[in-house]
Amino acid sequence: MTRSGFAAVIGAPNAGKSTLVNRLVGSKVSIVTHKVQTTRFPIRGVMMHGATQIVLVDTPGIFEPRRRLDRAMVRSAWMGADDADAIVHLVDARAWTPGRDGKDRAPEDDVRIIARLRELAAGRAPTAVLAVNKVDLVEKSLLLAVVERIVREAVHADVFLISGLTGDGVDALADHLAARMPEGPYLFPPDQAADMPSRLLASEITREKLMLRLHQELPYQLTVETESWTPHDDGSVRIDQMIYVAREGHKRMVLGKGGQAIRDVGVAARKEMTEAFGRPVHLFTRVKVSERWLDSRERFTAMGLDFDV
């Protein structure tokens, strides 16, 4: 007997969703940076747990939208949750601990998520589970107080204390998700780690390296598109990418002094692509200023987002 289904991981920006999904899958399928709102669209990682296949949907962080891209990302996150067989609400334990004044904190993004989960569970028992993340970074006494406060909201069916970074508690969460999957054939080959085209994965790898290199600008200010993918007879592949930025100053920042920044990004991206695709990669990147790329329907479609929001 086999089981398969979808599990959505939702939460505020920087709750650690991508780190958790990568940990559950056992390989890197979603980019991880120190910046908030790194994930822009649902990324599906394929996890095998015994005879059960769980397609994990790493959703964009849910926050108060202020612009079109914000609205599209939030809508994408809730669509991923609405269509899932299981929902994991991931919270950063540190964000709930008392502030310097000693008063309890309730992050606005999590409060909005809890309100929406209450609506989804109206008239029936809650099905979403709470995963309190980064427990290795919070004192135990504070952690128990955080859990008690969130549990009082009565919108979660169960609670798991985890660290996506170290793996603590993640196995118990995986067991729970596997038990929630319906009987049925596998949706993807058992050895497939992600449901993502290679071109899109290549773009995401380069975007991650850029975000790690550029510490002063928001993730919104650039996007990466893989323009061509050319296999060679020797088994290698040539990948041509365009990096779009909103301002001329951003272009100079991406290039760096004497082109050093873009060279460093290219080296790091090419190395990871070679490992991800299992073949030598020849990466060529260009940078172009496009002041209105954030208002481009074509770019939203390429990211799998709804432009008309």
Summary of the structure (lengths in Angstrom):
residues: 309
radius of gyration: 20.1
end to end distance: 41.7
largest distance: 64.7
contacts: 995
relative contact order: 0.15
helix: 40%
strand: 22%
